[in-house]
Amino acid sequence: MIDAAPEIGRPAGRHLRLDTFVRLRWLALTGQSAAVVGAQFGLGLNLPFGWCFLVIMASCWLNLALRIRFPASYRLSDDSAALLLAFDIVQLAALLFLTGGLQNPFSLLFLAPVLISATALPPDRTLALGLLAVGLATLLALVHRPLPWFADGRIELPFLYVSGVWTAILLGTAFTGVYAWRVAEETRQLAQALAATELVLAREQHLSQLDGLAAAAAHELGTPLGTIMVVAKELDRLLGPTATPAVAEDLKLLRDQVDRCRGILSKLTSLGEDTEDGESFLQTVTFGHVVEELVAPQRALGVAVAVTKQGEGPEPVCRRNPGVMFGLANIVDNAVDFAASRVEIEARWNLDRVWLAIRDDGPGFPSEVLLRAGEPYVTTRGPERAKGAGRGAARGGDQGGDAVGAGLGLGLFIAKTLIERSGAQLVLSNITGAEEHGALVRVSWARHIFERDVVAPRPVAHNSLRPLPERDAAPI
């Protein structure tokens, strides 16, 4: 069962790829190496060449280790990315210590790691990296090796100039960090809003396209179903006295299934309509009644359906939602169709949540259905493999035997969308074990959402209540 709602937080796509860090560091190391070699051999400056390349090689070794240990597609957590950026700041500080401290014009590169953090990491990590950069810059302003210069002379810049560089680093870190974070945050919010809007519009568009199809199907199927019912009654009248028990049972089953088809069409045409007395088609029912309504049509189909109900506190009560009932019935129908011999439906609740688990002992969900659960037009078989009306709606979406358009893969999409509209969470999985196999569908509601549309009881008149004695607990 689902014990808690999934944590809603920063999307996984915001995490930086390790490959991005590695490539940027190779670029920085190339620039550092070129600067050291150019200053030593091109300009003839007196550098601690060996120590400088030792510091550069430390970053090279880390880059190689990360490339070998992790794949290119690996995404870093916030803490890991902050640690790598902190290492870059420390490595740059060590290189600047050997080459003049803040007197070195390359000291402004302290801004680069902070800028990267501001665009990709939360503000607290960026603040920590900014403080680290400013702290090391302060240390370098006081303690550093002399600025490399030509062999015949030595240059020492005034402390006022060094203080100006330190101030520039401080203000640059603060300004660029805040500015980059603000721009990146607005871009992320816009991208997330656009993605959410596109997802909602796509689902609504698919459902709106199905409205006309459902109305046409209900209209077109009404006449042949009526004809089938008339023929079945006529056969029962003609063969009734002389029919064998098997034939009589088949005729009864035929009439029952026609009535069931009519009921389904009636549900399709009555979703969202109001009854004559002004009340919605929704009715106040208990959770147990919802489960029994789902199971009742499956009792006579030859598959054992076991129902268990248990919970803490009073049984949940909800308004009967035709969309939710249609989606759940779709899932139960497919569990019965694919089960080898048994379907188990478990209803549980406590004071905070309401759960419903539907499991069968069939072959389970194909992997491609699990990977794309809830997307429209996901199917694993063509019309030639469909084996019954509705069978496969929750496994691959096949909608009928030889019907035109069978196997469109819309069953699970419709069921998932209708159920999730009620505020539920739906999870598909397969049962894996030494002696167990099959499919498992888990639906979970927060209890206050499950019971939100229930009509509140009539308030009791104020004058009918007696004052409570002191220290007596008020009834809930």
VEXMARDREN-498689 format. One line per 3 residues: number of its first residue (from 1); their letters; for each residue x, z, y of C-alpha. Coordinates in nm, 3 decimals. Last residue first. Layout:
<recs>
NUM = A = X Z Y  ...
</recs>
This chain:
<recs>
476 = IPA = -1.597 1.868 1.515  -1.756 2.212 1.542  -1.623 2.433 1.822
473 = ADR = -1.418 2.725 1.695  -1.553 3.073 1.767  -1.318 3.289 1.974
470 = EPL = -1.603 3.378 2.217  -1.950 3.306 2.097  -2.065 2.948 2.140
467 = PRL = -2.345 2.887 2.384  -2.659 2.757 2.217  -2.724 2.386 2.211
464 = SNH = -3.076 2.250 2.247  -3.050 2.238 2.628  -2.778 1.972 2.612
461 = AVP = -2.986 1.728 2.412  -2.798 1.598 2.112  -2.626 1.267 2.156
458 = RPA = -2.743 0.985 1.929  -2.481 0.897 1.672  -2.218 0.641 1.772
455 = VVD = -2.275 0.287 1.650  -1.975 0.176 1.448  -1.773 -0.097 1.620
452 = REF = -1.444 0.097 1.635  -1.447 0.217 1.274  -1.172 -0.008 1.134
449 = IHR = -0.982 0.010 1.464  -0.988 0.393 1.468  -0.880 0.389 1.104
446 = AWS = -0.574 0.170 1.160  -0.634 -0.114 0.923  -0.446 -0.232 0.614
443 = VRV = -0.483 -0.525 0.377  -0.256 -0.566 0.074  -0.262 -0.872 -0.152
440 = LAG = -0.077 -0.845 -0.484  -0.014 -1.127 -0.728  0.078 -1.102 -1.095
437 = HEE = 0.327 -0.940 -1.325  0.374 -0.613 -1.507  0.568 -0.516 -1.821
434 = AGT = 0.930 -0.518 -1.703  0.835 -0.535 -1.339  0.763 -0.765 -1.050
431 = INS = 0.426 -0.773 -0.878  0.421 -1.055 -0.625  0.364 -1.018 -0.253
428 = LVL = 0.121 -1.102 0.024  0.073 -0.879 0.330  -0.232 -0.865 0.557
425 = QAG = -0.244 -0.641 0.863  -0.585 -0.570 1.012  -0.698 -0.582 1.374
422 = SRE = -1.031 -0.755 1.300  -0.882 -1.091 1.395  -0.629 -1.033 1.117
419 = ILT = -0.902 -1.075 0.855  -1.037 -1.403 0.997  -0.687 -1.547 1.040
416 = KAI = -0.572 -1.448 0.692  -0.884 -1.588 0.523  -0.872 -1.917 0.716
413 = FLG = -0.499 -1.969 0.655  -0.532 -1.866 0.290  -0.800 -2.126 0.226
410 = LGL = -0.655 -2.408 0.435  -0.415 -2.566 0.186  -0.565 -2.916 0.200
407 = GAG = -0.580 -2.937 -0.180  -0.907 -3.122 -0.205  -0.970 -3.374 0.074
404 = VAD = -1.219 -3.575 -0.120  -1.366 -3.367 -0.394  -1.231 -3.412 -0.742
401 = GGQ = -1.183 -3.047 -0.826  -1.214 -2.830 -0.522  -1.056 -2.652 -0.234
398 = DGG = -0.694 -2.621 -0.318  -0.534 -2.374 -0.078  -0.212 -2.286 -0.248
395 = RAA = -0.247 -1.940 -0.385  -0.520 -1.788 -0.168  -0.745 -2.091 -0.167
392 = GRG = -0.625 -2.175 -0.515  -0.957 -2.166 -0.693  -1.220 -2.231 -0.428
389 = AGK = -1.417 -2.473 -0.636  -1.258 -2.524 -0.970  -0.958 -2.659 -1.145
386 = ARE = -0.754 -2.839 -0.882  -0.461 -3.014 -1.044  -0.566 -3.371 -0.974
383 = PGR = -0.642 -3.282 -0.614  -0.277 -3.203 -0.545  -0.085 -2.884 -0.606
380 = TTV = 0.130 -2.639 -0.417  -0.056 -2.619 -0.088  0.024 -2.502 0.264
377 = YPE = -0.194 -2.695 0.508  -0.231 -2.406 0.753  0.028 -2.130 0.789
374 = GAR = -0.072 -1.780 0.678  0.202 -1.731 0.423  0.485 -1.979 0.469
371 = LLV = 0.756 -1.808 0.260  0.501 -1.656 0.023  0.337 -1.996 -0.037
368 = ESP = 0.674 -2.162 -0.107  0.760 -1.887 -0.356  0.450 -1.950 -0.566
365 = FGP = 0.212 -1.653 -0.568  0.152 -1.467 -0.893  0.115 -1.595 -1.250
362 = GDD = -0.195 -1.386 -1.324  -0.231 -1.012 -1.381  -0.429 -0.945 -1.064
359 = RIA = -0.394 -0.724 -0.758  -0.617 -0.652 -0.458  -0.513 -0.360 -0.235
356 = LWV = -0.734 -0.223 0.044  -0.608 0.036 0.290  -0.762 0.244 0.571
353 = RDL = -0.543 0.442 0.810  -0.525 0.758 1.022  -0.749 1.027 0.870
350 = NWR = -0.690 0.898 0.519  -0.807 0.596 0.326  -0.778 0.420 -0.004
347 = AEI = -0.952 0.130 -0.178  -0.788 -0.015 -0.488  -0.909 -0.340 -0.643
344 = EVR = -0.770 -0.427 -0.985  -0.825 -0.765 -1.150  -0.797 -0.818 -1.525
341 = SAA = -0.780 -1.084 -1.795  -0.541 -1.364 -1.704  -0.616 -1.350 -1.335
338 = FDV = -0.602 -1.677 -1.140  -0.974 -1.726 -1.080  -1.044 -1.354 -1.035
335 = AND = -0.766 -1.318 -0.776  -0.893 -1.636 -0.612  -1.242 -1.501 -0.570
332 = VIN = -1.105 -1.168 -0.441  -0.904 -1.349 -0.171  -1.199 -1.559 -0.058
329 = ALG = -1.425 -1.254 -0.063  -1.180 -1.079 0.170  -1.190 -1.370 0.416
326 = FMV = -1.569 -1.406 0.405  -1.618 -1.032 0.442  -1.382 -1.025 0.740
323 = GPN = -1.567 -1.310 0.908  -1.908 -1.162 0.824  -1.815 -0.828 0.985
320 = RRC = -2.019 -0.537 0.851  -1.980 -0.261 1.109  -1.761 0.013 0.972
317 = VPE = -1.775 0.352 0.800  -1.472 0.528 0.657  -1.528 0.786 0.379
314 = PGE = -1.493 1.141 0.503  -1.158 1.317 0.467  -0.869 1.209 0.249
311 = GQK = -0.909 0.915 0.018  -0.994 0.769 -0.315  -1.164 0.459 -0.444
308 = TVA = -1.077 0.271 -0.763  -1.234 -0.057 -0.867  -1.163 -0.240 -1.193
305 = VAV = -1.267 -0.604 -1.229  -1.260 -0.731 -1.587  -1.270 -1.110 -1.594
302 = GLA = -1.556 -1.286 -1.776  -1.739 -1.418 -1.470  -2.033 -1.177 -1.477
299 = RQP = -1.889 -0.902 -1.254  -1.747 -1.135 -0.990  -2.051 -1.152 -0.760
296 = AVL = -2.059 -0.769 -0.735  -1.690 -0.720 -0.645  -1.694 -0.806 -0.275
293 = EEV = -2.021 -0.625 -0.213  -1.886 -0.326 -0.402  -1.577 -0.314 -0.180
290 = VHG = -1.782 -0.325 0.139  -2.014 -0.058 0.002  -1.714 0.167 -0.064
287 = FTV = -1.593 0.127 0.293  -1.929 0.243 0.418  -2.172 0.009 0.588
284 = TQL = -2.310 -0.041 0.939  -2.445 -0.392 0.960  -2.311 -0.699 1.133
281 = FSE = -2.566 -0.978 1.171  -2.599 -0.857 1.528  -2.909 -0.671 1.635
278 = GDE = -3.151 -0.847 1.869  -3.454 -0.790 1.646  -3.457 -1.153 1.538
275 = TDE = -3.100 -1.150 1.411  -2.798 -1.257 1.610  -2.549 -1.524 1.511
272 = GLS = -2.171 -1.465 1.495  -2.130 -1.613 1.149  -2.474 -1.730 1.030
269 = TLK = -2.394 -2.089 0.928  -2.103 -2.000 0.705  -2.287 -1.702 0.558
266 = SLI = -2.582 -1.924 0.465  -2.346 -2.170 0.301  -2.203 -1.887 0.092
263 = GRC = -2.552 -1.769 -0.003  -2.652 -2.120 -0.107  -2.344 -2.141 -0.327
260 = RDV = -2.437 -1.808 -0.487  -2.792 -1.927 -0.553  -2.649 -2.237 -0.721
257 = QDR = -2.421 -2.012 -0.927  -2.715 -1.800 -1.042  -2.919 -2.106 -1.135
254 = LLK = -2.636 -2.246 -1.348  -2.573 -1.910 -1.513  -2.939 -1.892 -1.613
251 = LDE = -2.923 -2.243 -1.757  -2.608 -2.158 -1.951  -2.768 -1.842 -2.092
248 = AVA = -3.071 -2.038 -2.205  -2.848 -2.297 -2.371  -2.653 -2.027 -2.557
245 = PTA = -2.970 -1.843 -2.663  -3.112 -2.164 -2.811  -3.386 -2.337 -2.619
242 = TPG = -3.725 -2.391 -2.787  -3.961 -2.200 -2.557  -3.748 -2.250 -2.247
239 = LLR = -3.655 -2.613 -2.300  -3.915 -2.772 -2.074  -3.948 -2.493 -1.818
236 = DLE = -3.575 -2.418 -1.813  -3.503 -2.788 -1.776  -3.743 -2.804 -1.483
233 = KAV = -3.586 -2.497 -1.323  -3.237 -2.649 -1.356  -3.358 -2.982 -1.217
230 = VMI = -3.511 -2.810 -0.914  -3.193 -2.602 -0.857  -2.971 -2.908 -0.883
227 = TGL = -3.188 -3.091 -0.631  -3.168 -2.800 -0.389  -2.790 -2.792 -0.428
224 = PTG = -2.778 -3.166 -0.366  -2.978 -3.124 -0.040  -2.795 -2.824 0.103
221 = LEH = -2.448 -2.964 0.037  -2.461 -3.215 0.323  -2.581 -2.968 0.586
218 = AAA = -2.343 -2.688 0.486  -2.054 -2.937 0.462  -2.133 -3.082 0.805
215 = AAL = -2.145 -2.737 0.961  -1.821 -2.633 0.792  -1.644 -2.956 0.898
212 = GDL = -1.761 -2.914 1.255  -1.628 -2.559 1.266  -1.301 -2.652 1.092
209 = QSL = -1.156 -2.818 1.401  -1.225 -2.497 1.591  -1.028 -2.304 1.330
206 = HQE = -0.724 -2.530 1.356  -0.738 -2.521 1.735  -0.771 -2.144 1.740
203 = RAL = -0.465 -2.110 1.519  -0.260 -2.346 1.734  -0.378 -2.185 2.056
200 = VLE = -0.281 -1.840 1.932  0.063 -1.957 1.822  0.123 -2.153 2.143
197 = TAA = 0.026 -1.852 2.351  0.259 -1.623 2.155  0.548 -1.869 2.194
194 = LAQ = 0.481 -1.910 2.567  0.462 -1.535 2.620  0.785 -1.484 2.427
191 = ALQ = 0.963 -1.757 2.625  0.841 -1.618 2.958  0.946 -1.266 2.864
188 = RTE = 1.289 -1.388 2.752  1.344 -1.585 3.073  1.241 -1.288 3.286
185 = EAV = 1.481 -1.067 3.091  1.767 -1.317 3.129  1.720 -1.335 3.507
182 = RWA = 1.704 -0.957 3.542  2.001 -0.894 3.310  2.214 -1.152 3.490
179 = YVG = 2.138 -1.000 3.833  2.193 -0.641 3.723  2.522 -0.715 3.550
176 = TFA = 2.643 -0.957 3.817  2.583 -0.700 4.091  2.722 -0.390 3.916
173 = TGL = 3.028 -0.556 3.765  3.103 -0.746 4.085  3.074 -0.430 4.292
170 = LIA = 3.319 -0.239 4.073  3.556 -0.533 4.022  3.560 -0.607 4.394
167 = TWV = 3.625 -0.240 4.469  3.921 -0.240 4.228  4.057 -0.557 4.390
164 = GSV = 4.023 -0.395 4.731  4.202 -0.083 4.608  4.487 -0.301 4.482
161 = YLF = 4.513 -0.462 4.826  4.525 -0.119 4.991  4.789 -0.013 4.738
158 = PLE = 5.029 -0.271 4.875  5.157 -0.541 4.637  5.496 -0.488 4.473
155 = IRG = 5.707 -0.798 4.414  6.040 -0.814 4.238  6.324 -1.061 4.281
152 = DAF = 6.588 -1.282 4.123  6.430 -1.303 3.779  6.100 -1.434 3.911
149 = WPL = 5.803 -1.206 3.892  5.602 -1.012 3.638  5.379 -0.745 3.805
146 = PRH = 5.532 -0.409 3.724  5.393 -0.215 3.428  5.069 -0.023 3.479
143 = VLA = 4.927 0.319 3.572  4.727 0.388 3.889  4.516 0.075 3.941
140 = LLT = 4.516 0.027 3.564  4.337 0.360 3.518  4.068 0.264 3.768
137 = ALG = 4.024 -0.073 3.596  3.990 0.110 3.264  3.712 0.325 3.409
134 = VAL = 3.539 0.027 3.572  3.537 -0.165 3.243  3.416 0.133 3.041
131 = LGL = 3.145 0.210 3.298  3.027 -0.151 3.277  3.028 -0.139 2.896
128 = ALT = 2.812 0.175 2.900  2.573 0.023 3.155  2.541 -0.295 2.946
125 = RDP = 2.463 -0.089 2.637  2.194 0.105 2.828  2.049 -0.216 2.975
122 = PLA = 1.965 -0.371 2.637  2.189 -0.657 2.514  2.186 -1.036 2.554
119 = TAS = 2.222 -1.145 2.917  2.366 -0.819 3.051  2.610 -0.795 2.760
116 = ILV = 2.755 -1.137 2.833  2.799 -1.043 3.201  2.967 -0.715 3.109
113 = PAL = 3.207 -0.900 2.879  3.299 -1.147 3.159  3.334 -0.908 3.455
110 = FLL = 3.665 -0.762 3.338  3.796 -1.119 3.386  3.854 -1.017 3.751
107 = SFP = 4.188 -0.872 3.636  4.321 -1.228 3.601  4.470 -1.205 3.951
104 = NQL = 4.729 -0.952 3.824  4.777 -0.681 4.088  4.503 -0.491 3.903
101 = GGT = 4.748 -0.411 3.624  5.084 -0.586 3.653  5.135 -0.777 3.329
98 = LFL = 5.168 -0.524 3.047  4.870 -0.317 3.164  4.674 -0.641 3.209
95 = LAA = 4.713 -0.721 2.839  4.605 -0.371 2.740  4.303 -0.392 2.973
92 = LQV = 4.206 -0.728 2.824  4.218 -0.578 2.473  4.011 -0.277 2.586
89 = IDF = 3.746 -0.504 2.740  3.739 -0.727 2.430  3.702 -0.420 2.205
86 = ALL = 3.408 -0.304 2.419  3.249 -0.646 2.371  3.285 -0.610 1.995
83 = LAA = 3.142 -0.258 2.005  2.845 -0.372 2.215  2.768 -0.652 1.969
80 = SDD = 2.777 -0.409 1.678  2.551 -0.159 1.858  2.293 -0.422 1.953
77 = SLR = 2.282 -0.563 1.601  2.472 -0.881 1.529  2.321 -1.192 1.377
74 = YSA = 2.487 -1.361 1.080  2.449 -1.742 1.084  2.825 -1.807 1.061
71 = PFR = 2.852 -1.600 0.746  3.030 -1.261 0.755  3.352 -1.125 0.606
68 = IRL = 3.581 -1.427 0.646  3.482 -1.508 1.005  3.486 -1.141 1.102
65 = ALN = 3.835 -1.093 0.955  3.964 -1.407 1.130  3.830 -1.289 1.465
62 = LWC = 3.976 -0.941 1.418  4.316 -1.091 1.334  4.304 -1.315 1.642
59 = SAM = 4.209 -1.018 1.862  4.513 -0.825 1.739  4.720 -1.143 1.782
56 = IVL = 4.659 -1.134 2.160  4.791 -0.778 2.184  5.099 -0.872 1.979
53 = FCW = 5.140 -1.181 2.196  5.168 -0.965 2.507  5.409 -0.723 2.340
50 = GFP = 5.642 -1.005 2.241  5.640 -1.175 2.583  5.708 -0.867 2.796
47 = LNL = 5.706 -1.114 3.086  5.987 -1.215 3.325  5.844 -1.516 3.503
44 = GLG = 6.005 -1.856 3.439  5.714 -2.054 3.578  5.666 -2.282 3.278
41 = FQA = 5.831 -2.075 3.006  5.699 -1.725 3.063  5.405 -1.792 3.296
38 = GVV = 5.288 -2.096 3.099  5.325 -1.918 2.763  5.131 -1.614 2.886
35 = AAS = 4.856 -1.821 3.053  4.821 -2.055 2.756  4.794 -1.762 2.518
32 = QGT = 4.529 -1.594 2.732  4.329 -1.917 2.764  4.339 -1.980 2.390
29 = LAL = 4.242 -1.619 2.327  3.940 -1.656 2.557  3.824 -1.973 2.380
26 = WRL = 3.874 -1.810 2.039  3.674 -1.511 2.170  3.386 -1.736 2.276
23 = RVF = 3.380 -1.900 1.933  3.381 -1.567 1.750  3.110 -1.420 1.968
20 = TDL = 2.882 -1.721 1.920  2.946 -1.721 1.544  2.834 -1.358 1.533
17 = RLH = 2.491 -1.471 1.644  2.333 -1.276 1.923  2.018 -1.076 1.860
14 = RGA = 1.722 -1.212 2.061  1.578 -1.401 1.759  1.502 -1.070 1.586
11 = PRG = 1.229 -0.999 1.835  1.260 -0.674 2.032  1.004 -0.427 1.924
8 = IEP = 0.685 -0.383 1.730  0.747 -0.164 1.430  0.545 -0.269 1.134
5 = AAD = 0.229 -0.068 1.093  0.253 0.218 0.853  0.182 0.307 0.494
2 = IM = 0.101 -0.036 0.362  0.000 0.000 0.000
</recs>
